[in-house]
Structures are given as C-alpha cells and as structure tokens.
Amino acid sequence: MMRIIEKGRKIKLSELKKMAERMMDNLVKVVVDTEKEIMVVGGELHSDEEALLLEKGSKQENIWGINIYPNEKEEKFVEFDSIINIRPSFGNKSIMVEKEEIRWKIIKILKELIDYD
C-alpha cells in the first residue's frame, strides 16, 4: 500500500526495513517531491508513486524517483536511479538524478521524513 509521508508524519526506519524485505532487492521504491518536501513509499513501481503525487497536485519537474536500501549506511542508503527521472525537457537525460543540488535536497527531505529509530 502506498503512503504519502510529509512533515509531522515521519516513517520509521524499521517500517522501511519491513517494506524492503518484501521486495526482491531489499529496497524501497520512493518518489520525492522536492518542492512540497513530501515522498511516497510502498509502491511496486516508481511510476505508480509518481501518478499519486501528480494526482495530489505535484508538478512533474519536482518529482524524482529513488531507491532506499534501509539496511545500508551512508552513500549506499540512497540510489538516485529511476526510469521516471529521464526528462530531457527538464535537463535530466538519464535515469540518474544528475544535478547535485537536487540530490542534496532529496537527502535533506529524507532526513526530515524518516525516523531513524
């Protein structure tokens, strides 16, 4: 089940670990809106999570797909790859979030929305 996580409604790292156990790669697919500073977790596909945010009024240019590996630390915790990130019209030509400033914004949002137990 997909959930929107926003300020004041953090998700526990232990919950993310349980979600990851259900996925074959021990990861959680996440889509982050860098403008609204919210994220969606629990979808099978980034595109499902993206659709939910668009339905809720997010703008395409602010939505980024990532993978979280909740059992990992530091640089291995987040992977900035998703097919939904391919948006040449917004300056992103690959599956990777190319702009460092956007990656840092995503990390900041994760720190605000995840309760690291």
N, CA, C and O of each residue as an XYZ file, in Angstrom:
468
protein
N       0.826     -1.188      0.000
C       0.000      0.000      0.000
C       0.867      1.247      0.000
O       1.789      1.369      0.806
N       0.573      2.171     -0.902
C       1.357      3.396     -0.996
C       0.931      4.392      0.085
O      -0.244      4.515      0.429
N       1.940      5.098      0.605
C       1.700      6.110      1.637
C       2.435      7.385      1.289
O       3.580      7.353      0.840
N       1.771      8.506      1.498
C       2.433      9.804      1.378
C       2.995     10.145      2.751
O       2.286     10.117      3.756
N       4.277     10.465      2.771
C       4.957     10.832      4.011
C       5.254     12.331      3.929
O       5.828     12.808      2.950
N       4.858     13.059      4.965
C       5.077     14.502      4.993
C       5.521     14.923      6.384
O       5.490     14.126      7.321
N       5.931     16.167      6.516
C       6.390     16.670      7.810
C       5.317     16.423      8.866
O       4.126     16.617      8.622
N       5.757     15.998     10.023
C       4.839     15.702     11.105
C       4.291     14.281     11.060
O       3.605     13.850     11.988
N       4.589     13.548      9.984
C       4.113     12.165      9.834
C       5.258     11.292      9.334
O       5.139     10.624      8.307
N       6.343     11.304     10.053
C       7.531     10.554      9.648
C       7.248      9.067      9.532
O       6.294      8.550     10.114
N       8.091      8.396      8.771
C       8.043      6.937      8.696
C       9.277      6.404      9.422
O      10.374      6.947      9.290
N       9.083      5.354     10.175
C      10.192      4.756     10.928
C      11.079      3.931      9.995
O      10.600      3.294      9.057
N      12.357      3.959     10.271
C      13.306      3.151      9.503
C      12.920      1.677      9.586
O      13.065      0.941      8.611
N      12.434      1.251     10.735
C      12.023     -0.148     10.889
C      10.876     -0.502      9.932
O      10.809     -1.632      9.447
N       9.976      0.447      9.657
C       8.899      0.209      8.692
C       9.458      0.054      7.284
O       9.012     -0.797      6.515
N      10.447      0.893      6.957
C      11.088      0.794      5.645
C      11.800     -0.544      5.494
O      11.794     -1.136      4.414
N      12.410     -1.021      6.570
C      13.087     -2.324      6.528
C      12.090     -3.435      6.249
O      12.389     -4.356      5.489
N      10.904     -3.362      6.852
C       9.875     -4.373      6.603
C       9.409     -4.322      5.145
O       9.196     -5.361      4.520
N       9.251     -3.109      4.610
C       8.869     -2.964      3.202
C       9.934     -3.571      2.298
O       9.618     -4.267      1.332
N      11.192     -3.305      2.616
C      12.307     -3.795      1.800
C      12.370     -5.316      1.789
O      12.732     -5.918      0.779
N      12.020     -5.931      2.900
C      12.030     -7.393      2.981
C      11.074     -8.015      1.970
O      11.307     -9.123      1.485
N      10.004     -7.302      1.656
C       9.021     -7.812      0.698
C       9.479     -7.643     -0.752
O       8.948     -8.293     -1.652
N      10.451     -6.782     -0.974
C      10.975     -6.557     -2.323
C      12.153     -7.494     -2.556
O      12.894     -7.797     -1.620
N      12.334     -7.950     -3.775
C      13.384     -8.927     -4.038
C      14.791     -8.364     -3.893
O      15.729     -9.123     -3.650
N      14.960     -7.066     -4.034
C      16.301     -6.473     -3.941
C      16.569     -5.796     -2.603
O      17.555     -5.072     -2.462
N      15.691     -6.027     -1.610
C      15.819     -5.379     -0.300
C      15.899     -3.866     -0.400
O      16.712     -3.223      0.264
N      15.041     -3.315     -1.241
C      14.983     -1.878     -1.408
C      13.540     -1.409     -1.310
O      12.602     -2.201     -1.404
N      13.384     -0.114     -1.120
C      12.069      0.509     -1.133
C      12.085      1.563     -2.226
O      12.954      2.435     -2.242
N      11.132      1.483     -3.133
C      10.994      2.491     -4.174
C      10.321      3.707     -3.552
O       9.331      3.584     -2.830
N      10.868      4.876     -3.843
C      10.387      6.125     -3.254
C      10.342      7.181     -4.344
O      11.216      7.229     -5.210
N       9.322      8.024     -4.298
C       9.273      9.186     -5.174
C       9.148     10.410     -4.281
O       8.290     10.469     -3.400
N      10.022     11.390     -4.523
C      10.108     12.588     -3.697
C       9.672     13.799     -4.510
O      10.058     13.952     -5.669
N       8.862     14.660     -3.892
C       8.526     15.968     -4.458
C       9.412     16.974     -3.740
O       9.214     17.246     -2.555
N      10.387     17.526     -4.452
C      11.355     18.420     -3.827
C      10.789     19.805     -3.527
O      11.385     20.556     -2.756
N       9.668     20.150     -4.113
C       9.045     21.444     -3.817
C       8.164     21.341     -2.569
O       8.268     22.166     -1.661
N       7.305     20.334     -2.530
C       6.396     20.152     -1.390
C       7.077     19.472     -0.201
O       6.544     19.453      0.909
N       8.273     18.910     -0.455
C       9.045     18.198      0.564
C       8.244     17.050      1.170
O       8.143     16.905      2.389
N       7.678     16.240      0.275
C       6.948     15.038      0.659
C       7.482     13.875     -0.160
O       8.212     14.067     -1.132
N       7.109     12.665      0.244
C       7.518     11.499     -0.532
C       6.439     10.432     -0.462
O       5.606     10.422      0.445
N       6.470      9.537     -1.434
C       5.574      8.392     -1.452
C       6.425      7.135     -1.347
O       7.449      7.005     -2.016
N       5.988      6.217     -0.500
C       6.654      4.930     -0.336
C       5.622      3.825     -0.518
O       4.418      4.069     -0.439
N       6.099      2.618     -0.761
C       5.227      1.456     -0.760
C       4.690      1.022     -2.108
O       3.936      0.052     -2.181
N       5.056      1.708     -3.172
C       4.598      1.302     -4.490
C       5.493      0.243     -5.096
O       6.678      0.159     -4.774
N       4.927     -0.560     -5.971
C       5.744     -1.545     -6.685
C       6.600     -0.882     -7.740
O       7.711     -1.330     -8.023
N       6.081      0.190     -8.325
C       6.786      0.926     -9.384
C       6.864      2.402     -9.022
O       5.959      2.958     -8.401
N       7.966      3.019     -9.425
C       8.088      4.464     -9.243
C       6.949      5.187     -9.962
O       6.442      6.196     -9.470
N       6.555      4.677    -11.110
C       5.514      5.339    -11.891
C       4.175      5.365    -11.158
O       3.402      6.305    -11.337
N       3.885      4.359    -10.340
C       2.663      4.367     -9.534
C       2.717      5.477     -8.485
O       1.739      6.193     -8.269
N       3.864      5.605     -7.846
C       4.048      6.632     -6.824
C       4.018      8.019     -7.459
O       3.440      8.955     -6.907
N       4.642      8.136     -8.615
C       4.634      9.396     -9.368
C       3.193      9.808     -9.692
O       2.822     10.969     -9.521
N       2.394      8.859    -10.155
C       0.998      9.138    -10.510
C       0.217      9.652     -9.299
O      -0.600     10.564     -9.430
N       0.465      9.073     -8.128
C      -0.209      9.512     -6.915
C       0.136     10.965     -6.594
O      -0.745     11.755     -6.259
N       1.417     11.314     -6.697
C       1.818     12.697     -6.416
C       1.226     13.667     -7.440
O       0.785     14.758     -7.078
N       1.213     13.279     -8.700
C       0.618     14.142     -9.725
C      -0.870     14.348     -9.453
O      -1.394     15.447     -9.633
N      -1.538     13.295     -9.022
C      -2.952     13.367     -8.648
C      -3.172     14.360     -7.513
O      -4.200     15.035     -7.453
N      -2.192     14.439     -6.615
C      -2.289     15.315     -5.440
C      -1.770     16.725     -5.719
O      -1.642     17.533     -4.799
N      -1.471     17.022     -6.992
C      -1.100     18.383     -7.358
C       0.377     18.675     -7.485
O       0.753     19.829     -7.690
N       1.228     17.670     -7.372
C       2.664     17.896     -7.560
C       2.952     18.210     -9.022
O       2.212     17.802     -9.918
N       4.029     18.932     -9.244
C       4.453     19.264    -10.604
C       5.529     18.281    -11.051
O       6.421     17.926    -10.281
N       5.433     17.850    -12.294
C       6.348     16.858    -12.855
C       7.819     17.208    -12.624
O       8.620     16.337    -12.285
N       8.171     18.471    -12.807
C       9.579     18.857    -12.708
C      10.152     18.745    -11.294
O      11.365     18.828    -11.107
N       9.283     18.557    -10.305
C       9.735     18.454     -8.912
C       9.736     17.029     -8.376
O      10.062     16.805     -7.210
N       9.375     16.069     -9.213
C       9.227     14.683     -8.774
C      10.426     13.853     -9.231
O      10.794     13.859    -10.406
N      11.028     13.136     -8.274
C      12.222     12.336     -8.552
C      12.099     10.960     -7.930
O      11.680     10.823     -6.781
N      12.464      9.944     -8.691
C      12.429      8.572     -8.221
C      13.773      8.145     -7.666
O      14.818      8.391     -8.268
N      13.730      7.501     -6.508
C      14.945      6.990     -5.873
C      14.657      5.601     -5.309
O      13.508      5.162     -5.257
N      15.706      4.932     -4.896
C      15.584      3.673     -4.171
C      16.284      3.843     -2.836
O      17.380      4.399     -2.756
N      15.635      3.354     -1.791
C      16.241      3.369     -0.455
C      16.571      1.929     -0.082
O      15.754      1.022     -0.243
N      17.783      1.747      0.418
C      18.227      0.466      0.947
C      18.338      0.633      2.462
O      19.403      0.991      2.966
N      17.244      0.377      3.196
C      17.216      0.700      4.626
C      18.198     -0.065      5.501
O      18.444      0.331      6.641
N      18.760     -1.146      4.993
C      19.739     -1.898      5.777
C      21.169     -1.424      5.533
O      22.113     -1.956      6.116
N      21.321     -0.432      4.678
C      22.651      0.099      4.344
C      22.894      1.422      5.071
O      21.973      2.001      5.647
N      24.111      1.882      5.039
C      24.502      3.142      5.681
C      25.082      4.099      4.639
O      25.482      3.705      3.544
N      25.107      5.372      5.029
C      25.759      6.435      4.269
C      25.404      6.435      2.785
O      24.227      6.467      2.426
N      26.425      6.400      1.920
C      26.208      6.545      0.470
C      25.470      5.362     -0.157
O      24.943      5.482     -1.263
N      25.425      4.225      0.533
C      24.723      3.052     -0.011
C      23.235      3.050      0.363
O      22.480      2.199     -0.107
N      22.816      3.993      1.202
C      21.436      4.066      1.669
C      20.482      4.523      0.561
O      19.349      4.049      0.480
N      20.942      5.444     -0.292
C      20.091      6.006     -1.346
C      20.720      5.795     -2.710
O      21.920      5.995     -2.901
N      19.889      5.387     -3.649
C      20.290      5.255     -5.053
C      19.373      6.202     -5.842
O      18.149      6.101     -5.760
N      19.961      7.095     -6.585
C      19.205      8.149     -7.283
C      18.793      7.731     -8.692
O      18.842      8.546     -9.613
N      18.394      6.492     -8.871
C      18.057      5.966    -10.195
C      16.586      5.592    -10.303
O      16.031      4.940     -9.419
N      15.974      6.009    -11.382
C      14.619      5.587    -11.723
C      14.334      5.993    -13.158
O      14.789      7.038    -13.623
N      13.593      5.174    -13.837
C      13.218      5.459    -15.221
C      12.410      6.761    -15.300
O      12.449      7.445    -16.323
N      11.680      7.112    -14.235
C      10.870      8.338    -14.273
C      11.738      9.601    -14.271
O      11.245     10.694    -14.547
N      13.024      9.449    -13.960
C      13.923     10.607    -13.927
C      14.368     11.053    -15.317
O      14.946     12.130    -15.460
N      14.110     10.251    -16.334
C      14.511     10.630    -17.694
C      13.547     11.717    -18.178
O      12.405     11.445    -18.548
N      14.046     12.955    -18.161
C      13.237     14.102    -18.573
C      14.131     15.144    -19.225
O      14.498     16.134    -18.592
N      14.481     14.928    -20.477
C      15.354     15.886    -21.166
C      14.802     17.313    -21.163
O      15.571     18.273    -21.123
N      13.491     17.457    -21.204
C      12.902     18.802    -21.227
C      13.133     19.556    -19.919
O      13.027     20.782    -19.880
N      13.448     18.825    -18.848
C      13.773     19.451    -17.571
C      15.261     19.334    -17.261
O      15.675     19.566    -16.125
N      16.059     18.980    -18.248
C      17.500     18.943    -18.094
C      18.070     17.666    -17.512
O      19.244     17.636    -17.141
N      17.283     16.620    -17.422
C      17.785     15.348    -16.894
C      17.648     14.288    -17.977
O      16.541     13.873    -18.319
N      18.793     13.851    -18.517
C      18.780     12.967    -19.685
C      18.998     11.496    -19.373
O      19.028     10.669    -20.284
N      19.151     11.158    -18.096
C      19.396      9.758    -17.742
C      18.479      9.340    -16.602
O      17.687     10.138    -16.102
N      18.596      8.078    -16.197
C      17.791      7.588    -15.073
C      18.300      8.133    -13.735
O      17.586      8.096    -12.733
N      19.515      8.629    -13.726
C      20.139      9.184    -12.520
C      19.686     10.629    -12.313
O      19.534     11.373    -13.283
N      19.469     11.032    -11.063
C      19.244     12.443    -10.765
C      20.596     13.112    -10.973
O      21.507     12.948    -10.162
N      20.725     13.870    -12.066
C      22.027     14.387    -12.484
C      22.508     15.596    -11.683
O      23.706     15.720    -11.428
N      21.617     16.475    -11.290
C      22.030     17.700    -10.602
C      22.294     17.437     -9.126
O      21.436     16.949     -8.391
N      23.511     17.777     -8.721
C      23.922     17.552     -7.334
C      23.025     18.300     -6.355
O      22.719     17.786     -5.280
N      22.605     19.497     -6.715
C      21.754     20.283     -5.810
C      20.417     19.574     -5.544
O      19.876     19.661     -4.442
N      19.899     18.885     -6.537
C      18.647     18.139     -6.356
C      18.896     16.918     -5.477
O      18.082     16.595     -4.612
N      20.026     16.237     -5.698
C      20.348     15.079     -4.849
C      20.467     15.499     -3.385
O      19.972     14.798     -2.503
N      21.122     16.643     -3.112
C      21.260     17.131     -1.735
C      19.903     17.496     -1.145
O      19.657     17.259      0.037
N      19.025     18.069     -1.957
C      17.675     18.417     -1.499
C      16.914     17.140     -1.125
O      16.217     17.110     -0.110
N      17.043     16.096     -1.934
C      16.385     14.825     -1.644
C      16.909     14.245     -0.328
O      16.119     13.774      0.491
N      18.206     14.271     -0.115
C      18.794     13.763      1.131
C      18.255     14.536      2.326
O      17.921     13.946      3.354
N      18.169     15.849      2.194
C      17.628     16.696      3.268
C      16.189     16.291      3.589
O      15.821     16.179      4.759
N      15.389     16.075      2.570
C      13.990     15.676      2.763
C      13.916     14.311      3.449
O      13.111     14.119      4.360
N      14.748     13.371      3.018
C      14.760     12.045      3.659
C      15.084     12.169      5.142
O      14.455     11.505      5.967
N      16.046     12.999      5.491
C      16.421     13.178      6.899
C      15.266     13.751      7.715
O      15.136     13.457      8.904
N      14.428     14.566      7.078
C      13.286     15.164      7.773
C      12.099     14.213      7.887
O      11.295     14.327      8.812
N      11.989     13.271      6.940
C      10.794     12.434      6.893
C      10.980     11.012      7.406
O      10.004     10.280      7.569
N      12.222     10.616      7.661
C      12.486      9.270      8.179
C      12.917      9.367      9.623
O      13.824     10.126      9.964
N      12.257      8.589     10.474
C      12.642      8.469     11.874
C      13.628      7.318     11.949
O      13.245      6.154     11.831
N      14.882      7.641     12.144
C      15.936      6.623     12.116
C      16.013      5.815     13.407
O      17.075      5.321     13.784
N      14.868      5.691     14.076
C      14.683      4.894     15.304
C      15.662      5.294     16.360
O      15.653      4.732     17.455
